[in-house]
Amino acid sequence: MQTAADPFTDLLLNFYEQTAELYDDWADGVNRRAAARIVELAAVQPDEGVIDVGCGTGLVTHALAVDHSSGGWALGVDISQAMLAVAERRRVAGSGISFVHGSAECLVLRDDAVDIVILGNVLAQTQDPEVVIQEAWRVLRPGGRVVVSAEQRSLMTAADEVFFAELAELAAVFRIPRRRDNHAVIGEPSVLRGLLEEAAFSNVRTTQLLIGNHTDDARGFIELMRLTGPWPHAVISVLGPAARERFERRLTGAVKFSRDGGFLYHRAFSFAVAERA
Ligand SMILES: C[S@@+](CC[C@H](N)C(=O)[O-])C[C@H]1O[C@@H](n2cnc3c(N)ncnc32)[C@H](O)[C@@H]1O
């Protein structure tokens, strides 16, 4: 088993060890759709050099239009060996795409090495998002661009909100590490913009993507939401059958009287593209 110094990162590594194979198709493929939007916004040219930080299964990396014969290349970096194993399995030899194990806080590249840095839904999972953005700046050449995505939590449905409120109550008796509260707001467009501008990025443009669906009942909803991230996954995994049934009953009761009246979920993403002066 892979381990890290920080307790949340340990939880994260364990989460991806158990779920890497499910990542691409989870929740009707929301991760694929968010990745496709990043690829579109990055608008990579065949001769450009790209680093995809927190590349996961390579949904974005594999779809970049780099052309090895024109001098283009892409490097996917991730802290999870399980996610990298999926990415590596799909790699086409001679494509100019490679993957390496490493952390977003300390990238393996020299200064001014790339045209584009991609940070796809990774910032909120890192210990220090500001440091990660500074690293992006360091490895970018002047005039290079950064493309960032992050989940926008303020667009949750009533069922999402009830789920997280109930889960927080259930989690109170356990000691399960969690990132600081301020990580949860990283996907708000103004916060994302502020983070980039504070790091001296210019010409910041933001867009959003909202994807939604529903499950038939509380059991299906909990199963789906279990894969939203390391923390929900860890809390739900430690619940015994009685606690789990109680959770289902409470969720069913609360959702019935909520504004949506059903098990609707939202996955909302903010995207930002910015330039390094
Ligand atoms: C939600 S997934 C996103 C994967 C991919 N970027 C995408 O858009 O589909 C987050 C990924 O970031 C990785 N990650 C989290 N913290 C990291 C860190 N400090 N350094 C490098 N990778 C990290 C995780 O292992 C995981 O593969």
The ligand as an SDF file (V2000), in Angstrom:
LIG
                    3D

 27 29  0  0  0  0  0  0  0  0999 V2000
  -10.3790   14.2750   -9.1030 C   0  0  0  0  0  0  0  0  0  0  0  0
   -8.9320   13.5150   -9.7490 S   0  0  0  0  0  0  0  0  0  0  0  0
   -8.7100   14.4460  -11.2670 C   0  0  0  0  0  0  0  0  0  0  0  0
   -7.9860   13.6550  -12.3210 C   0  0  0  0  0  0  0  0  0  0  0  0
   -7.8130   14.3670  -13.6570 C   0  0  0  0  0  0  0  0  0  0  0  0
   -7.0770   15.6030  -13.5200 N   0  0  0  0  0  0  0  0  0  0  0  0
   -9.1430   14.6360  -14.3080 C   0  0  0  0  0  0  0  0  0  0  0  0
   -9.4680   15.8270  -14.5020 O   0  0  0  0  0  0  0  0  0  0  0  0
   -9.8420   13.6730  -14.6400 O   0  0  0  0  0  0  0  0  0  0  0  0
   -7.6580   14.2210   -8.7300 C   0  0  0  0  0  0  0  0  0  0  0  0
   -6.3000   13.6120   -8.9840 C   0  0  0  0  0  0  0  0  0  0  0  0
   -5.3320   14.4350   -8.3570 O   0  0  0  0  0  0  0  0  0  0  0  0
   -4.3620   13.6130   -7.7400 C   0  0  0  0  0  0  0  0  0  0  0  0
   -3.7140   14.3640   -6.6560 N   0  0  0  0  0  0  0  0  0  0  0  0
   -4.2530   14.7800   -5.4860 C   0  0  0  0  0  0  0  0  0  0  0  0
   -3.3500   15.4610   -4.7540 N   0  0  0  0  0  0  0  0  0  0  0  0
   -2.2120   15.4890   -5.4900 C   0  0  0  0  0  0  0  0  0  0  0  0
   -0.9150   16.0640   -5.2750 C   0  0  0  0  0  0  0  0  0  0  0  0
   -0.6270   16.7270   -4.1610 N   0  0  0  0  0  0  0  0  0  0  0  0
    0.0110   15.8920   -6.2380 N   0  0  0  0  0  0  0  0  0  0  0  0
   -0.2740   15.2130   -7.3830 C   0  0  0  0  0  0  0  0  0  0  0  0
   -1.4700   14.6490   -7.6340 N   0  0  0  0  0  0  0  0  0  0  0  0
   -2.4310   14.7920   -6.7070 C   0  0  0  0  0  0  0  0  0  0  0  0
   -5.1510   12.4150   -7.2600 C   0  0  0  0  0  0  0  0  0  0  0  0
   -4.3150   11.3060   -7.0200 O   0  0  0  0  0  0  0  0  0  0  0  0
   -6.1270   12.2040   -8.4140 C   0  0  0  0  0  0  0  0  0  0  0  0
   -5.6190   11.3430   -9.3830 O   0  0  0  0  0  0  0  0  0  0  0  0
  1  2  1  0
  2  3  1  0
  2 10  1  0
  3  4  1  0
  4  5  1  0
  5  6  1  0
  5  7  1  0
  7  8  2  0
  7  9  1  0
 10 11  1  0
 11 12  1  0
 11 26  1  0
 12 13  1  0
 13 14  1  0
 13 24  1  0
 14 15  1  0
 14 23  1  0
 15 16  2  0
 16 17  1  0
 17 18  1  0
 17 23  2  0
 18 19  1  0
 18 20  2  0
 20 21  1  0
 21 22  2  0
 22 23  1  0
 24 25  1  0
 24 26  1  0
 26 27  1  0
M  CHG  2   2   1   9  -1
M  END
$$$$
